[in-house]
Amino acid sequence: MKLLVSFKEFAADPVKALLFLMVCAVGYLYIENRMIYTRIIEKQDKDIYELKEQDKTLDSTVIQLIREC
């Protein structure tokens, strides 16, 4: 496996090599954050659907109770 930054390049200019590694780390964290955000949205969509179903049943129950009065 060939590395993107060789040891000679790292030894010659360690600041550039560290900046390159930092850019890679920030890119990884950005992608991970987007994936987590997507999972949260999907979970909330499921919760909203369940709450809508509960609302429908409660509405029908309330309407039935009003008619009985």
SENU-559582 format. One record per residue: residue number from 1; residue in three letters; x negated, y negated, z of N, C-alpha, C, O in turn. Coordinates in Angstrom, 1 decimal, decimal comma. Atoms other than C-alpha are relative to their C-alpha. Layout:
<pts>
 pos code     nu     nv     nw    cau    cav    caw     cu     cv     cw     ou     ov     ow
 NUM  Ala      X      Y      Z      X      Y      Z      X      Y      Z      X      Y      Z
...
</pts>
This chain:
<pts>
 pos code     nu     nv     nw    cau    cav    caw     cu     cv     cw     ou     ov     ow
   1  Met   -0,8    1,2    0,0    0,0    0,0    0,0   -0,9   -1,2    0,0   -1,8   -1,4    0,8
   2  Lys    0,8    1,3    0,1   -1,4   -3,4   -1,0    0,7   -1,1    0,8    1,9   -1,3    0,6
   3  Leu   -0,5    1,1   -0,8   -0,9   -6,2    1,4    0,1   -1,3   -0,8   -0,7   -1,5   -1,8
   4  Leu   -0,2    1,2    0,7    0,3   -9,6    0,2   -1,2   -1,0    0,3   -1,6   -1,8   -0,5
   5  Val    1,1    0,8   -0,4   -2,5  -11,3    2,1   -1,2    0,9    0,5   -1,0    1,7    1,4
   6  Ser    1,1   -0,8   -0,3   -5,9   -9,7    2,2   -0,7   -0,5    1,2   -0,5   -1,7    1,6
   7  Phe    0,8    0,5   -1,1   -8,2   -9,9    5,2   -1,0   -1,1   -0,3   -1,2   -2,0    0,5
   8  Lys    1,0    1,0    0,4  -10,7  -11,9    3,3    0,7   -1,4   -0,2    0,2   -2,4    0,2
   9  Glu   -0,8    1,3    0,1   -8,0  -14,5    2,4    0,4   -0,5    1,4    0,4   -1,7    1,6
  10  Phe   -0,4    0,4   -1,3   -6,8  -14,5    6,0   -1,2   -0,6    0,8   -1,0   -1,6    1,5
  11  Ala    1,2    0,5   -0,7  -10,4  -15,0    7,3   -0,4   -1,3   -0,6   -0,9   -2,2    0,1
  12  Ala    0,5    1,2    0,6  -11,1  -17,7    4,8    0,9   -1,2    0,3    0,5   -2,3    0,6
  13  Asp   -1,0    1,1   -0,3   -7,9  -19,8    5,5    1,1    0,6    0,9    2,2    0,9    0,4
  14  Pro   -1,0   -0,6   -0,9   -6,0  -18,5    8,6    1,3   -0,9    0,1    2,3   -0,3    0,4
  15  Val   -1,2    0,8   -0,1   -3,6  -21,5    8,6    1,0    0,3   -1,1    2,1    0,5   -0,8
  16  Lys   -0,9   -0,4    1,1   -2,2  -20,7    5,2    0,6    1,4    0,2    1,8    1,6   -0,1
  17  Ala   -0,5   -1,3   -0,2   -1,9  -17,1    6,1    1,1    0,1    1,1    2,1    0,7    0,9
  18  Leu   -1,0    0,0   -1,1    0,0  -17,8    9,3    1,2   -0,7   -0,5    2,3   -0,3   -0,1
  19  Leu   -1,1    0,7    0,5    2,2  -20,3    7,5    0,8    1,0   -0,9    2,1    1,0   -0,9
  20  Phe   -0,7   -1,0    0,9    3,0  -17,5    4,9    0,8    1,0    0,9    1,9    1,3    0,6
  21  Leu   -0,7   -1,0   -0,8    3,9  -15,1    7,7    1,2   -0,7    0,7    2,2   -0,1    0,9
  22  Met   -1,1    0,7   -0,6    6,1  -17,8    9,4    1,1   -0,1   -1,0    2,3    0,0   -0,6
  23  Val   -1,1    0,2    1,0    8,0  -18,4    6,1    0,7    1,4   -0,1    1,9    1,4   -0,3
  24  Cys   -0,7   -1,3    0,1    8,6  -14,6    5,9    0,9    0,2    1,2    2,0    0,8    1,0
  25  Ala   -0,8   -0,2   -1,2    9,8  -14,5    9,5    1,3   -0,9    0,0    2,4   -0,4    0,3
  26  Val   -1,2    0,9    0,1   12,2  -17,5    9,0    0,9    0,5   -1,0    2,2    0,5   -0,8
  27  Gly   -0,9   -0,6    1,0   13,5  -15,9    5,8    0,8    1,2    0,6    2,0    1,4    0,3
  28  Tyr   -0,6   -1,1   -0,6   14,2  -12,7    7,7    1,1   -0,4    1,0    2,2    0,2    0,9
  29  Leu   -1,0    0,5   -1,0   16,0  -14,5   10,5    1,2   -0,6   -0,6    2,3   -0,4   -0,2
  30  Tyr   -1,1    0,7    0,7   18,1  -16,5    8,1    0,9    1,1   -0,6    2,1    1,0   -0,5
  31  Ile   -0,8   -1,1    0,6   19,2  -13,3    6,3    0,8    0,8    1,1    2,0    1,1    0,9
  32  Glu   -0,6   -0,7   -1,1   19,9  -11,5    9,6    1,2   -0,8    0,5    2,3   -0,3    0,9
  33  Asn   -1,1    0,9   -0,5   22,0  -14,5   10,8    1,2    0,0   -0,9    2,3    0,1   -0,4
  34  Arg   -1,1   -0,1    1,0   24,1  -14,4    7,6    0,7    1,3    0,1    2,0    1,3    0,0
  35  Met   -0,7   -1,3   -0,1   24,8  -10,7    8,0    0,8    0,1    1,3    1,9    0,6    1,2
  36  Ile   -0,7   -0,1   -1,2   25,8  -11,1   11,6    1,3   -0,9   -0,1    2,4   -0,5    0,3
  37  Tyr   -1,1    0,9    0,2   28,1  -14,1   10,6    1,1    0,7   -0,8    2,3    0,6   -0,5
  38  Thr   -0,9   -0,7    0,8   29,7  -11,9    8,0    0,8    1,1    0,8    2,0    1,2    0,6
  39  Arg   -0,7   -1,0   -0,9   30,4   -9,1   10,5    1,0   -0,6    0,9    2,0    0,0    1,2
  40  Ile   -0,9    0,7   -0,9   31,9  -11,6   12,9    1,3   -0,4   -0,7    2,4   -0,2   -0,2
  41  Ile   -1,2    0,4    0,8   34,3  -12,9   10,2    0,9    1,2   -0,3    2,1    1,1   -0,2
  42  Glu   -0,8   -1,2    0,3   35,4   -9,4    9,2    0,7    0,5    1,3    1,9    0,9    1,2
  43  Lys   -0,6   -0,4   -1,3   36,1   -8,5   12,9    1,2   -0,9    0,3    2,2   -0,5    0,8
  44  Gln   -1,0    1,0   -0,3   38,1  -11,7   13,3    1,2    0,2   -0,9    2,4    0,0   -0,5
  45  Asp   -1,1   -0,3    0,9   40,1  -10,9   10,2    0,9    1,2    0,5    2,1    1,1    0,4
  46  Lys   -0,7   -1,2   -0,5   41,1   -7,5   11,7    0,8   -0,5    1,2    2,0   -0,1    1,4
  47  Asp   -0,8    0,5   -1,2   42,1   -9,3   15,0    1,2   -0,8   -0,4    2,2   -0,7    0,2
  48  Ile   -1,1    0,8    0,5   44,2  -11,8   13,1    1,1    0,9   -0,5    2,3    0,6   -0,2
  49  Tyr   -1,0   -0,9    0,5   46,0   -9,0   11,3    0,8    0,7    1,1    2,0    0,8    1,1
  50  Glu   -0,6   -0,7   -1,2   46,7   -7,2   14,6    0,9   -1,0    0,7    2,0   -0,6    1,1
  51  Leu   -0,8    1,0   -0,7   48,0  -10,4   16,2    1,2   -0,4   -0,8    2,3   -0,6   -0,2
  52  Lys   -1,2    0,3    0,9   50,3  -11,1   13,2    1,0    1,1    0,2    2,2    0,9    0,2
  53  Glu   -0,9   -1,1   -0,2   51,8   -7,6   13,6    0,7   -0,1    1,4    1,9    0,2    1,5
  54  Gln   -0,6    0,2   -1,3   52,3   -8,2   17,3    1,0   -1,1    0,1    2,1   -1,0    0,7
  55  Asp   -1,0    1,1    0,1   54,0  -11,5   16,6    1,3    0,4   -0,7    2,3    0,0   -0,3
  56  Lys   -1,2   -0,4    0,6   56,4   -9,9   14,2    0,9    0,8    0,9    2,1    0,7    0,9
  57  Thr   -0,8   -0,8   -0,9   57,5   -7,3   16,7    0,6   -0,9    1,2    1,7   -0,6    1,6
  58  Leu   -0,6    0,9   -1,0   57,9  -10,0   19,4    1,1   -0,8   -0,5    2,1   -1,0    0,2
  59  Asp   -1,1    0,8    0,6   59,9  -12,1   17,1    1,3    0,8   -0,2    2,4    0,3    0,2
  60  Ser   -1,2   -0,8    0,1   62,2   -9,3   16,3    0,7    0,4    1,3    1,9    0,4    1,4
  61  Thr   -0,5   -0,2   -1,4   62,6   -8,5   20,0    0,7   -1,2    0,5    1,8   -1,0    1,1
  62  Val   -0,6    1,3   -0,4   63,4  -12,1   20,8    1,3   -0,2   -0,7    2,3   -0,5   -0,1
  63  Ile   -1,3    0,2    0,8   66,0  -12,3   18,0    1,0    1,0    0,5    2,2    0,7    0,6
  64  Gln   -1,0   -1,1   -0,5   67,6   -9,0   19,2    0,5   -0,4    1,4    1,7   -0,3    1,6
  65  Leu   -0,5    0,4   -1,3   67,8  -10,3   22,8    0,9   -1,2   -0,1    1,9   -1,3    0,7
  66  Ile   -0,9    1,2    0,1   69,3  -13,6   21,7    1,4    0,4   -0,6    2,4   -0,1   -0,1
  67  Arg   -1,3   -0,5    0,5   72,0  -11,8   19,7    0,8    0,8    1,0    2,0    0,7    1,0
  68  Glu   -0,8   -0,8   -1,1   72,9   -9,6   22,7    0,6   -1,0    1,0    1,6   -0,6    1,7
  69  Cys   -0,6    0,9   -0,9   73,5  -12,7   24,8    1,2   -0,6   -0,5    1,8   -1,4    0,2
</pts>
